[in-house]
Amino acid sequence: MKRAFPILAVLTALLLAYAFYEAIWVAPMERTMGDVQRIFYYHVPSAWTAFLLFFVNLVASVVYLIRKSAKADAIALVSAEVGVVFCTVVLVTGPIWARPVWGIWWTWDLRLTLTLVLWLIYVSYLVLRRFSDSSQTPKLAAVLAIFGALDVPLVYFSIWFFRTQHPQPVIGGGGSIDPRMLHVLLINWLAFSCFALLVCWWRYRLEMLQREADELESLESLRGVVQ
Amino acid sequence: MSSLRSITLATLTKDIRLEWRSRDAINSMLFFSLLVVVIFSFSFDPNAEESREIAGGLIWVAFLFAAVVALNQTWARELRNQVLDAYRVSPAPANSLFIAKALGNFILVTVLEAVMAPLFMIFYNLRALGPAWQLIPVAILGTWALVVNGTFFAAMSVRTRSREIMLPLLLFPISIPAVQSMVEATRIILSGDGSARFWIVLLLTYDVVFTTACLALFETILQAE
C-alpha cells in the first residue's frame, strides 16, 4: 500500500498537467462566453468531487454507527474536510464565471443555494468535530452527518419552487455540450478525483498516526500515575 | 406504553414547574424578542405594504433567536448535580425524556409567540389579506420544527466546549428549509397572493422526517461517552 502512494501522486500530477493543457489550449472556445467558459472545467469537476466526498462521508458515518469502527470515522472526517475544500472551490469559481456571463455574482438559484447549504452543513460538521471532546466526537458527528443528509431533499424542494437560473446539468439534463468539451471535462474530473483521493489518503494516514500518538501519550501518562 | 407516558409527563411537569418558579428562560426570551422587534422597526421603518412582505421574515428570525435561549438551557440545567448521568443509568426509555424536553420547549416557545405576535401586529400595523387562520398551523408546525431539532442538537452541543454558541451553529444550517417554509407561508398569508399550501406541506414533511430521526437517534446521543 505504501508503495502505491507515490505512484498515485505521480499519476495525479501527470493527469492534472494534461487536464490543464486540455482545458486551456485544446478545448474549443465557447462561441458566446469566450475564454471565461474555461472555468467550467474546474467548476464542474470540483462540484462532482465535492458531492462524491459528501456521499462518502454519509456512508462512512452510517457504517460507523453500525460497526463502531475507528477507520470508518477517520474516513468520514477526511472526506468531510476535503469535500469542504472542493465545495469552497465550487463556490468561489461560480461567481467568477457568473459575473461576466450573467452580470451578477450570486443568485438564489436552486443549485447555488443547495451547494451553499451543503457547504454550511459540512462546515458546522467540522466545527462540531473541532469543539467536542475526543471520545464522543465520532458518534455526535456521525449523527449530524445523517441529519444533514436528511436535510438535503427538503432544501431541494424548498428552493425548487423558485425559478432556476443555473445552466442545465450537462449530463443527465436538458443541456447539450460539444463532445470535445465533454471529453476535456471528463479528463478534468478524473484528474480532480485522483487529486482528491490523494489528499484524502494523505490526510487519513496523518489522522491515524495522530490517533496512535494520542493513544500512546495517554498510556504513557497512565503509566506515570501507576508508578 | 403507560410507563412511557407517565415518565414523559413527570419530566415535563418537573421542567414546567422549574421554569414557572424561576422564569429565567421565558423572561429573557420575551425581552430579547421585544428588543428585536423594536430594533428592526427602527432600522427598516416600513409602510404597511412593505410590512406584509418582510414581517414573516422578521417575526420568525426573532422567534428563532429567542428559541435558542430556551433550547440552550434544556440540558445545561441537567448538568448540575449530574442529573444527566442519572438519566443515563435509569431504566427510563431515552425517548420519553426527549419527548418531554421537546414538549417543554414547545410550550415555552408557544407562550413567547402568543405574547409577541400581537405586539408585532401593533408595531408593524399588520392585517392579513389572506386566510388568517392558516397562520395557526404554520405557527404550530414551524415551532415544532425549530424545537424538535433544537432539543436534539442541544443534547449534542451540551457535550462540547463553548456549548452556548455551538447550538445555533448546528441548528441553523439544518433549519434552513424549515425557516424558509415558515417565512414564505407567513408572507403569502399576510399579503394574500397565492396559496401557502405547498409550504405548509413541506413544513409538515420536515416535522415528520426530523421527529422520526430524533426519536431513532436520541438514545445514541444520550449514551455517547
HADDOCK unambig.tbl for C-alpha pairs under 7 A between the chains (distance, minus, plus):
assign (segid A and resid 117 and name CA) (segid B and resid 173 and name CA) 6.67 0.50 0.50
assign (segid A and resid 120 and name CA) (segid B and resid 173 and name CA) 5.98 0.50 0.50
assign (segid A and resid 121 and name CA) (segid B and resid 173 and name CA) 5.46 0.50 0.50
assign (segid A and resid 121 and name CA) (segid B and resid 174 and name CA) 6.73 0.50 0.50
assign (segid A and resid 124 and name CA) (segid B and resid 169 and name CA) 6.00 0.50 0.50
assign (segid A and resid 124 and name CA) (segid B and resid 170 and name CA) 5.72 0.50 0.50
assign (segid A and resid 131 and name CA) (segid B and resid 160 and name CA) 5.53 0.50 0.50
assign (segid A and resid 131 and name CA) (segid B and resid 161 and name CA) 5.49 0.50 0.50
assign (segid A and resid 132 and name CA) (segid B and resid 159 and name CA) 6.44 0.50 0.50
assign (segid A and resid 132 and name CA) (segid B and resid 160 and name CA) 4.12 0.50 0.50
assign (segid A and resid 132 and name CA) (segid B and resid 161 and name CA) 6.03 0.50 0.50
assign (segid A and resid 133 and name CA) (segid B and resid 160 and name CA) 6.42 0.50 0.50
assign (segid A and resid 135 and name CA) (segid B and resid 225 and name CA) 6.36 0.50 0.50
assign (segid A and resid 136 and name CA) (segid B and resid 224 and name CA) 5.68 0.50 0.50
assign (segid A and resid 136 and name CA) (segid B and resid 225 and name CA) 5.19 0.50 0.50
assign (segid A and resid 139 and name CA) (segid B and resid 224 and name CA) 6.58 0.50 0.50
assign (segid A and resid 140 and name CA) (segid B and resid 156 and name CA) 6.50 0.50 0.50
assign (segid A and resid 140 and name CA) (segid B and resid 221 and name CA) 6.54 0.50 0.50
assign (segid A and resid 148 and name CA) (segid B and resid 174 and name CA) 6.42 0.50 0.50
assign (segid A and resid 151 and name CA) (segid B and resid 174 and name CA) 6.20 0.50 0.50
assign (segid A and resid 154 and name CA) (segid B and resid 177 and name CA) 6.16 0.50 0.50
assign (segid A and resid 154 and name CA) (segid B and resid 206 and name CA) 6.94 0.50 0.50
assign (segid A and resid 155 and name CA) (segid B and resid 177 and name CA) 5.02 0.50 0.50
assign (segid A and resid 158 and name CA) (segid B and resid 177 and name CA) 5.93 0.50 0.50
assign (segid A and resid 158 and name CA) (segid B and resid 181 and name CA) 6.99 0.50 0.50
